[in-house]
Amino acid sequence: MKTLMIAGLAALATAVAVPAFAQDSGAAATSGVYGSAGIIGDKTHRTDANLNGLDLRVGDRFNRNWGVEGEAAFGTNKDSTATGDYRLKDKVGVYGVGYVPVGDFDLLGRVGVADTQMKVPTGATKNETGTSLDYGVGAQYHMAQGYAVRADITKSDYNDHRGNATASTLSLVKAF
């Protein structure tokens, strides 16, 4: 409940602040479909595993301040911890995204729901898998017309007291 309240307050703050800070930008995309490819580093807090992967996103920016995106991540490594070997199988999610354009940059916040699957050691019952409420912040720099570099951090709070994780993502964005 506490997490849901924090996410709601963050969404409300974004809704109030976005119109106040929005500015025009020559290179920034103000609307349209985009895709991105990047790398993700996921730090699980309960199992203490550091998992990496390939992150792919497709989104639609409705206007300069609002959009939605879908995400799919696939694991590329395994991490050995005191309780065994862990590996990210996949993570899929859908998010609402709020943007604050500032020159050639966009500050962004996102809130959504994701499903994460990990390969876990036999008998490991308390791990960061299943459905989660995700929320995060980031920024992207529009380096050329239709291209941007994006960095963001997303926190995942898993249902049924399965813990939480923090994912850092660095990606190349292409607007279509």
C-alpha positions in Angstrom: 0.0 0.0 0.0 2.8 2.4 0.9 4.4 1.7 -2.6 1.1 2.4 -4.3 0.7 5.7 -2.5 4.2 6.8 -3.4 3.7 5.9 -7.0 0.4 7.8 -7.0 2.0 10.9 -5.5 4.8 10.7 -8.1 2.3 10.5 -10.9 0.3 13.4 -9.5 3.5 15.5 -9.0 4.4 14.8 -12.6 1.0 15.8 -13.9 1.2 19.1 -12.0 4.8 19.9 -12.8 4.9 18.9 -16.5 2.9 21.9 -17.9 4.8 24.3 -15.8 8.3 23.2 -16.9 7.7 22.2 -20.6 9.8 24.0 -23.1 10.2 23.7 -26.9 13.2 21.8 -28.3 14.5 21.6 -31.8 15.8 18.0 -31.7 13.3 16.5 -29.2 10.5 14.3 -30.5 7.2 15.8 -29.3 5.0 12.8 -30.4 5.1 9.6 -32.3 6.1 5.9 -32.1 9.6 5.0 -30.9 11.7 1.9 -30.2 14.8 1.4 -28.1 17.4 -1.2 -27.5 19.8 -1.2 -24.6 21.3 -3.0 -21.7 19.7 -3.6 -18.3 21.4 -4.3 -14.9 19.0 -5.7 -12.4 19.9 -5.8 -8.7 17.6 -8.1 -6.7 17.5 -7.1 -3.0 16.2 -10.3 -1.4 18.3 -12.8 -3.3 21.2 -10.3 -3.7 21.8 -11.2 -7.3 23.2 -8.9 -10.0 21.5 -9.8 -13.3 22.1 -8.3 -16.7 20.2 -8.4 -19.9 19.1 -7.0 -23.2 16.2 -4.5 -22.9 13.9 -3.7 -25.8 11.1 -1.1 -25.7 8.4 0.1 -28.0 6.3 3.2 -27.2 4.0 5.8 -28.4 4.4 9.4 -27.2 0.9 10.9 -27.5 2.2 14.5 -27.1 5.1 16.3 -25.7 4.2 15.2 -22.1 2.5 11.8 -22.1 3.0 8.4 -23.6 2.9 4.6 -23.0 5.6 2.0 -23.6 6.0 -1.8 -23.6 9.2 -3.4 -22.4 10.8 -6.8 -22.8 14.1 -7.8 -21.2 16.0 -11.0 -21.7 18.8 -12.2 -19.3 22.4 -12.6 -20.5 24.2 -13.9 -17.4 23.8 -15.8 -14.2 24.9 -14.7 -10.8 26.1 -17.1 -8.0 25.0 -16.0 -4.5 25.2 -17.7 -1.1 21.8 -19.4 -1.9 22.7 -20.6 -5.4 22.7 -19.5 -9.1 20.1 -17.0 -10.4 19.4 -15.9 -14.0 16.9 -13.5 -15.5 14.8 -15.4 -18.0 12.6 -12.5 -19.1 10.7 -9.5 -18.0 7.8 -7.9 -19.8 5.9 -4.8 -18.7 3.7 -1.9 -19.8 4.1 1.6 -18.5 2.6 5.1 -18.6 5.3 7.7 -19.2 5.4 11.4 -18.3 7.9 13.7 -20.0 9.3 17.1 -19.1 11.1 18.5 -22.1 14.0 20.8 -21.2 16.0 21.9 -24.3 17.5 18.8 -26.0 16.7 16.7 -22.9 13.6 15.0 -21.6 13.2 14.2 -17.9 10.8 11.3 -17.5 8.9 9.3 -15.0 7.2 6.0 -15.5 4.8 3.8 -13.6 3.5 0.4 -14.7 3.1 -3.3 -14.1 5.6 -6.0 -15.1 6.0 -9.8 -14.9 9.5 -11.1 -14.2 10.7 -14.7 -14.5 14.0 -15.9 -13.1 15.8 -19.3 -13.1 16.2 -19.9 -9.4 17.9 -22.7 -7.3 15.8 -25.7 -6.4 13.9 -24.9 -3.2 14.3 -21.1 -3.4 10.9 -19.8 -2.5 11.6 -16.2 -1.7 12.8 -14.6 -4.9 12.0 -11.6 -7.1 9.7 -13.3 -9.6 6.1 -12.7 -10.7 4.0 -9.6 -11.0 5.4 -6.3 -9.7 4.4 -2.6 -9.5 7.2 -0.7 -11.2 8.1 3.0 -11.0 11.1 5.0 -12.0 12.7 8.1 -13.3 15.2 8.9 -16.1 16.4 11.3 -18.7 17.1 11.2 -22.4 19.3 13.4 -24.6 18.2 14.0 -28.2 21.5 13.9 -30.0 20.0 14.2 -33.5 16.6 14.3 -35.2 14.9 11.1 -34.3 17.7 9.7 -32.1 18.2 9.9 -28.3 20.3 8.2 -25.6 18.2 7.3 -22.5 19.2 6.3 -19.0 16.7 5.4 -16.3 16.3 3.6 -13.0 13.2 1.5 -12.3 12.2 0.0 -9.0 10.1 -3.2 -8.9 8.0 -4.1 -5.9 6.8 -7.7 -6.2 3.4 -9.1 -5.1 3.1 -11.5 -2.2 6.1 -10.1 -0.3 8.6 -11.5 -2.9 11.0 -8.6 -2.4 12.0 -5.8 -4.7 14.6 -5.1 -7.3 16.2 -2.0 -8.9 17.0 -2.0 -12.6 19.3 0.5 -14.4 18.9 0.8 -18.1 21.0 2.5 -20.8 19.6 2.5 -24.3 19.5 4.0 -27.8 16.1 5.4 -28.8 14.9 5.8 -32.4 11.7 7.8 -33.2 9.7 6.7 -36.3 
